[in-house]
Amino acid sequence: MHVGAEDINALNDVYRELVELIGYDNAIILYTHYKGQQITFPIKLFKSEYISKILKKQYGGTNAKKLARTYGYSERWIKELVKKS
């Protein structure tokens, strides 16, 4: 299945956005694999276990605020996590 550039506007909005973001071929792969399903993406890209390992290596006692901004977690969560380990 392939459409010409002029047919991209015929796609439903979500698929047109996918084509713009990841290209036609990748959008078709997602469509074929997930059509009919509702997908939600977690706000956090990485598992907290992975972030925990990274923080143990990168935390220097005074950089919790910077790490919080970098990884999208609260400063409090980072300090608690470091305290537990």
N, CA, C and O atoms as a GROMACS GRO file, in nm:
protein
  340
    1MET      N    1   0.085  -0.116   0.000
    1MET     CA    2   0.000   0.000   0.000
    1MET      C    3   0.090   0.123   0.000
    1MET      O    4   0.175   0.140   0.088
    2HIS      N    5   0.072   0.207  -0.097
    2HIS     CA    6   0.150   0.330  -0.103
    2HIS      C    7   0.066   0.437  -0.170
    2HIS      O    8  -0.001   0.412  -0.271
    3VAL      N    9   0.071   0.555  -0.114
    3VAL     CA   10  -0.004   0.666  -0.173
    3VAL      C   11   0.093   0.772  -0.219
    3VAL      O   12   0.206   0.781  -0.169
    4GLY      N   13   0.051   0.850  -0.312
    4GLY     CA   14   0.135   0.959  -0.359
    4GLY      C   15   0.132   1.075  -0.262
    4GLY      O   16   0.049   1.080  -0.172
    5ALA      N   17   0.222   1.168  -0.280
    5ALA     CA   18   0.232   1.284  -0.193
    5ALA      C   19   0.102   1.361  -0.188
    5ALA      O   20   0.066   1.417  -0.084
    6GLU      N   21   0.030   1.365  -0.299
    6GLU     CA   22  -0.096   1.440  -0.302
    6GLU      C   23  -0.205   1.371  -0.219
    6GLU      O   24  -0.304   1.434  -0.183
    7ASP      N   25  -0.187   1.241  -0.188
    7ASP     CA   26  -0.286   1.167  -0.112
    7ASP      C   27  -0.262   1.172   0.039
    7ASP      O   28  -0.347   1.126   0.115
    8ILE      N   29  -0.150   1.226   0.083
    8ILE     CA   30  -0.119   1.233   0.225
    8ILE      C   31  -0.229   1.308   0.300
    8ILE      O   32  -0.264   1.271   0.412
    9ASN      N   33  -0.284   1.411   0.240
    9ASN     CA   34  -0.391   1.488   0.305
    9ASN      C   35  -0.520   1.409   0.316
    9ASN      O   36  -0.612   1.451   0.387
   10ALA      N   37  -0.531   1.297   0.248
   10ALA     CA   38  -0.649   1.212   0.258
   10ALA      C   39  -0.645   1.123   0.382
   10ALA      O   40  -0.746   1.065   0.420
   11LEU      N   41  -0.528   1.113   0.444
   11LEU     CA   42  -0.513   1.030   0.564
   11LEU      C   43  -0.585   1.093   0.682
   11LEU      O   44  -0.597   1.215   0.690
   12ASN      N   45  -0.633   1.008   0.773
   12ASN     CA   46  -0.686   1.060   0.898
   12ASN      C   47  -0.577   1.138   0.968
   12ASN      O   48  -0.458   1.110   0.952
   13ASP      N   49  -0.617   1.237   1.046
   13ASP     CA   50  -0.522   1.331   1.106
   13ASP      C   51  -0.406   1.265   1.178
   13ASP      O   52  -0.291   1.304   1.160
   14VAL      N   53  -0.436   1.165   1.261
   14VAL     CA   54  -0.330   1.103   1.340
   14VAL      C   55  -0.226   1.036   1.249
   14VAL      O   56  -0.106   1.039   1.278
   15TYR      N   57  -0.271   0.976   1.140
   15TYR     CA   58  -0.178   0.911   1.049
   15TYR      C   59  -0.098   1.013   0.968
   15TYR      O   60   0.020   0.992   0.938
   16ARG      N   61  -0.163   1.122   0.932
   16ARG     CA   62  -0.091   1.228   0.862
   16ARG      C   63   0.019   1.286   0.951
   16ARG      O   64   0.129   1.313   0.904
   17GLU      N   65  -0.012   1.304   1.080
   17GLU     CA   66   0.089   1.353   1.174
   17GLU      C   67   0.204   1.254   1.187
   17GLU      O   68   0.320   1.294   1.191
   18LEU      N   69   0.171   1.126   1.192
   18LEU     CA   70   0.276   1.024   1.199
   18LEU      C   71   0.365   1.028   1.076
   18LEU      O   72   0.487   1.018   1.088
   19VAL      N   73   0.305   1.043   0.959
   19VAL     CA   74   0.384   1.052   0.836
   19VAL      C   75   0.479   1.172   0.844
   19VAL      O   76   0.595   1.162   0.804
   20GLU      N   77   0.428   1.284   0.895
   20GLU     CA   78   0.512   1.403   0.906
   20GLU      C   79   0.626   1.383   1.007
   20GLU      O   80   0.736   1.435   0.988
   21LEU      N   81   0.599   1.308   1.112
   21LEU     CA   82   0.700   1.286   1.217
   21LEU      C   83   0.802   1.179   1.182
   21LEU      O   84   0.922   1.199   1.200
   22ILE      N   85   0.754   1.066   1.133
   22ILE     CA   86   0.843   0.950   1.118
   22ILE      C   87   0.852   0.896   0.975
   22ILE      O   88   0.924   0.799   0.950
   23GLY      N   89   0.782   0.957   0.884
   23GLY     CA   90   0.787   0.913   0.745
   23GLY      C   91   0.676   0.814   0.713
   23GLY      O   92   0.620   0.749   0.801
   24TYR      N   93   0.646   0.806   0.585
   24TYR     CA   94   0.535   0.723   0.539
   24TYR      C   95   0.554   0.576   0.574
   24TYR      O   96   0.464   0.513   0.630
   25ASP      N   97   0.669   0.520   0.541
   25ASP     CA   98   0.691   0.376   0.562
   25ASP      C   99   0.680   0.337   0.709
   25ASP      O  100   0.621   0.234   0.741
   26ASN      N  101   0.736   0.418   0.798
   26ASN     CA  102   0.727   0.388   0.941
   26ASN      C  103   0.584   0.404   0.992
   26ASN      O  104   0.540   0.327   1.078
   27ALA      N  105   0.511   0.501   0.940
   27ALA     CA  106   0.372   0.518   0.979
   27ALA      C  107   0.290   0.396   0.938
   27ALA      O  108   0.202   0.352   1.012
   28ILE      N  109   0.318   0.342   0.822
   28ILE     CA  110   0.247   0.222   0.776
   28ILE      C  111   0.281   0.101   0.863
   28ILE      O  112   0.194   0.018   0.891
   29ILE      N  113   0.406   0.092   0.907
   29ILE     CA  114   0.444  -0.018   0.999
   29ILE      C  115   0.364  -0.007   1.128
   29ILE      O  116   0.308  -0.107   1.175
   30LEU      N  117   0.357   0.113   1.185
   30LEU     CA  118   0.278   0.131   1.308
   30LEU      C  119   0.131   0.100   1.284
   30LEU      O  120   0.067   0.033   1.365
   31TYR      N  121   0.078   0.150   1.173
   31TYR     CA  122  -0.062   0.125   1.139
   31TYR      C  123  -0.089  -0.025   1.129
   31TYR      O  124  -0.185  -0.076   1.187
   32THR      N  125  -0.005  -0.095   1.057
   32THR     CA  126  -0.024  -0.239   1.036
   32THR      C  127  -0.018  -0.315   1.168
   32THR      O  128  -0.096  -0.408   1.191
   33HIS      N  129   0.074  -0.277   1.253
   33HIS     CA  130   0.094  -0.348   1.379
   33HIS      C  131  -0.012  -0.314   1.485
   33HIS      O  132  -0.054  -0.402   1.560
   34TYR      N  133  -0.053  -0.188   1.492
   34TYR     CA  134  -0.137  -0.142   1.603
   34TYR      C  135  -0.278  -0.099   1.563
   34TYR      O  136  -0.353  -0.054   1.650
   35LYS      N  137  -0.317  -0.110   1.436
   35LYS     CA  138  -0.448  -0.060   1.395
   35LYS      C  139  -0.559  -0.121   1.480
   35LYS      O  140  -0.558  -0.240   1.513
   36GLY      N  141  -0.653  -0.035   1.515
   36GLY     CA  142  -0.766  -0.077   1.599
   36GLY      C  143  -0.739  -0.070   1.748
   36GLY      O  144  -0.831  -0.089   1.828
   37GLN      N  145  -0.616  -0.044   1.788
   37GLN     CA  146  -0.582  -0.037   1.929
   37GLN      C  147  -0.561   0.108   1.971
   37GLN      O  148  -0.520   0.192   1.891
   38GLN      N  149  -0.591   0.134   2.095
   38GLN     CA  150  -0.563   0.266   2.150
   38GLN      C  151  -0.431   0.258   2.224
   38GLN      O  152  -0.411   0.170   2.308
   39ILE      N  153  -0.341   0.350   2.193
   39ILE     CA  154  -0.208   0.347   2.252
   39ILE      C  155  -0.188   0.474   2.334
   39ILE      O  156  -0.219   0.584   2.289
   40THR      N  157  -0.135   0.457   2.453
   40THR     CA  158  -0.093   0.573   2.532
   40THR      C  159   0.056   0.556   2.561
   40THR      O  160   0.104   0.446   2.585
   41PHE      N  161   0.126   0.666   2.558
   41PHE     CA  162   0.268   0.664   2.584
   41PHE      C  163   0.294   0.721   2.722
   41PHE      O  164   0.246   0.830   2.753
   42PRO      N  165   0.371   0.650   2.805
   42PRO     CA  166   0.404   0.703   2.938
   42PRO      C  167   0.481   0.834   2.925
   42PRO      O  168   0.554   0.855   2.828
   43ILE      N  169   0.465   0.920   3.023
   43ILE     CA  170   0.537   1.047   3.024
   43ILE      C  171   0.687   1.021   3.034
   43ILE      O  172   0.766   1.090   2.969
   44LYS      N  173   0.724   0.925   3.114
   44LYS     CA  174   0.866   0.893   3.133
   44LYS      C  175   0.912   0.796   3.025
   44LYS      O  176   0.849   0.693   3.003
   45LEU      N  177   1.021   0.829   2.958
   45LEU     CA  178   1.074   0.745   2.851
   45LEU      C  179   1.144   0.621   2.907
   45LEU      O  180   1.130   0.512   2.852
   46PHE      N  181   1.218   0.638   3.017
   46PHE     CA  182   1.296   0.529   3.073
   46PHE      C  183   1.231   0.474   3.199
   46PHE      O  184   1.160   0.546   3.270
   47LYS      N  185   1.255   0.346   3.227
   47LYS     CA  186   1.207   0.283   3.350
   47LYS      C  187   1.278   0.345   3.469
   47LYS      O  188   1.393   0.386   3.459
   48SER      N  189   1.209   0.351   3.581
   48SER     CA  190   1.268   0.412   3.700
   48SER      C  191   1.389   0.332   3.749
   48SER      O  192   1.480   0.389   3.809
   49GLU      N  193   1.391   0.201   3.724
   49GLU     CA  194   1.506   0.120   3.765
   49GLU      C  195   1.633   0.165   3.692
   49GLU      O  196   1.741   0.171   3.750
   50TYR      N  197   1.618   0.197   3.565
   50TYR     CA  198   1.732   0.244   3.486
   50TYR      C  199   1.778   0.381   3.536
   50TYR      O  200   1.897   0.404   3.552
   51ILE      N  201   1.683   0.470   3.560
   51ILE     CA  202   1.716   0.603   3.609
   51ILE      C  203   1.785   0.592   3.744
   51ILE      O  204   1.878   0.667   3.774
   52SER      N  205   1.740   0.499   3.826
   52SER     CA  206   1.802   0.478   3.957
   52SER      C  207   1.950   0.443   3.942
   52SER      O  208   2.034   0.496   4.016
   53LYS      N  209   1.983   0.355   3.849
   53LYS     CA  210   2.123   0.317   3.826
   53LYS      C  211   2.205   0.438   3.779
   53LYS      O  212   2.318   0.459   3.824
   54ILE      N  213   2.148   0.515   3.689
   54ILE     CA  214   2.216   0.634   3.637
   54ILE      C  215   2.240   0.734   3.750
   54ILE      O  216   2.349   0.791   3.761
   55LEU      N  217   2.140   0.757   3.832
   55LEU     CA  218   2.152   0.855   3.940
   55LEU      C  219   2.259   0.815   4.041
   55LEU      O  220   2.331   0.901   4.092
   56LYS      N  221   2.270   0.688   4.068
   56LYS     CA  222   2.372   0.642   4.162
   56LYS      C  223   2.512   0.679   4.112
   56LYS      O  224   2.601   0.709   4.192
   57LYS      N  225   2.529   0.677   3.980
   57LYS     CA  226   2.658   0.712   3.922
   57LYS      C  227   2.679   0.863   3.913
   57LYS      O  228   2.791   0.911   3.928
   58GLN      N  229   2.570   0.938   3.888
   58GLN     CA  230   2.584   1.080   3.858
   58GLN      C  231   2.561   1.173   3.977
   58GLN      O  232   2.602   1.289   3.973
   59TYR      N  233   2.497   1.124   4.082
   59TYR     CA  234   2.465   1.212   4.194
   59TYR      C  235   2.591   1.245   4.272
   59TYR      O  236   2.666   1.156   4.313
   60GLY      N  237   2.614   1.375   4.291
   60GLY     CA  238   2.734   1.419   4.361
   60GLY      C  239   2.705   1.487   4.492
   60GLY      O  240   2.796   1.546   4.552
   61GLY      N  241   2.582   1.481   4.540
   61GLY     CA  242   2.548   1.541   4.667
   61GLY      C  243   2.487   1.680   4.654
   61GLY      O  244   2.414   1.724   4.743
   62THR      N  245   2.515   1.749   4.546
   62THR     CA  246   2.462   1.885   4.530
   62THR      C  247   2.395   1.908   4.394
   62THR      O  248   2.353   2.019   4.365
   63ASN      N  249   2.386   1.805   4.312
   63ASN     CA  250   2.333   1.825   4.177
   63ASN      C  251   2.195   1.764   4.155
   63ASN      O  252   2.159   1.733   4.041
   64ALA      N  253   2.117   1.746   4.261
   64ALA     CA  254   1.984   1.686   4.248
   64ALA      C  255   1.893   1.770   4.159
   64ALA      O  256   1.815   1.715   4.080
   65LYS      N  257   1.902   1.902   4.170
   65LYS     CA  258   1.816   1.989   4.090
   65LYS      C  259   1.846   1.972   3.940
   65LYS      O  260   1.755   1.962   3.858
   66LYS      N  261   1.974   1.968   3.906
   66LYS     CA  262   2.014   1.951   3.766
   66LYS      C  263   1.968   1.814   3.714
   66LYS      O  264   1.916   1.804   3.604
   67LEU      N  265   1.989   1.710   3.794
   67LEU     CA  266   1.947   1.576   3.754
   67LEU      C  267   1.795   1.567   3.738
   67LEU      O  268   1.745   1.500   3.648
   68ALA      N  269   1.724   1.635   3.825
   68ALA     CA  270   1.577   1.636   3.816
   68ALA      C  271   1.532   1.696   3.682
   68ALA      O  272   1.444   1.641   3.617
   69ARG      N  273   1.593   1.806   3.642
   69ARG     CA  274   1.559   1.868   3.513
   69ARG      C  275   1.599   1.778   3.397
   69ARG      O  276   1.526   1.766   3.298
   70THR      N  277   1.715   1.717   3.408
   70THR     CA  278   1.765   1.633   3.299
   70THR      C  279   1.675   1.513   3.273
   70THR      O  280   1.646   1.481   3.158
   71TYR      N  281   1.630   1.447   3.379
   71TYR     CA  282   1.557   1.322   3.363
   71TYR      C  283   1.406   1.335   3.385
   71TYR      O  284   1.334   1.236   3.370
   72GLY      N  285   1.358   1.453   3.419
   72GLY     CA  286   1.214   1.474   3.430
   72GLY      C  287   1.151   1.420   3.557
   72GLY      O  288   1.032   1.388   3.558
   73TYR      N  289   1.228   1.409   3.661
   73TYR     CA  290   1.176   1.366   3.791
   73TYR      C  291   1.188   1.482   3.888
   73TYR      O  292   1.259   1.579   3.862
   74SER      N  293   1.117   1.472   4.000
   74SER     CA  294   1.126   1.580   4.098
   74SER      C  295   1.257   1.569   4.175
   74SER      O  296   1.314   1.461   4.190
   75GLU      N  297   1.301   1.682   4.223
   75GLU     CA  298   1.423   1.686   4.304
   75GLU      C  299   1.406   1.601   4.429
   75GLU      O  300   1.498   1.532   4.472
   76ARG      N  301   1.287   1.606   4.486
   76ARG     CA  302   1.256   1.528   4.606
   76ARG      C  303   1.268   1.378   4.578
   76ARG      O  304   1.325   1.303   4.658
   77TRP      N  305   1.214   1.334   4.463
   77TRP     CA  306   1.219   1.192   4.427
   77TRP      C  307   1.364   1.147   4.412
   77TRP      O  308   1.400   1.038   4.457
   78ILE      N  309   1.444   1.230   4.351
   78ILE     CA  310   1.585   1.196   4.331
   78ILE      C  311   1.658   1.185   4.465
   78ILE      O  312   1.734   1.091   4.487
   79LYS      N  313   1.634   1.280   4.553
   79LYS     CA  314   1.700   1.275   4.685
   79LYS      C  315   1.656   1.152   4.763
   79LYS      O  316   1.738   1.088   4.829
   80GLU      N  317   1.528   1.118   4.757
   80GLU     CA  318   1.479   0.999   4.827
   80GLU      C  319   1.539   0.872   4.770
   80GLU      O  320   1.576   0.780   4.843
   81LEU      N  321   1.548   0.867   4.639
   81LEU     CA  322   1.605   0.751   4.573
   81LEU      C  323   1.752   0.733   4.612
   81LEU      O  324   1.796   0.621   4.640
   82VAL      N  325   1.826   0.841   4.613
   82VAL     CA  326   1.967   0.834   4.650
   82VAL      C  327   1.981   0.795   4.795
   82VAL      O  328   2.072   0.719   4.831
   83LYS      N  329   1.892   0.846   4.879
   83LYS     CA  330   1.898   0.814   5.022
   83LYS      C  331   1.874   0.664   5.045
   83LYS      O  332   1.935   0.605   5.134
   84LYS      N  333   1.785   0.604   4.967
   84LYS     CA  334   1.754   0.461   4.982
   84LYS      C  335   1.871   0.373   4.940
   84LYS      O  336   1.888   0.263   4.992
   85SER      N  337   1.952   0.420   4.847
   85SER     CA  338   2.058   0.332   4.794
   85SER      C  339   2.188   0.347   4.867
   85SER      O  340   2.285   0.279   4.833
   0.00000   0.00000   0.00000
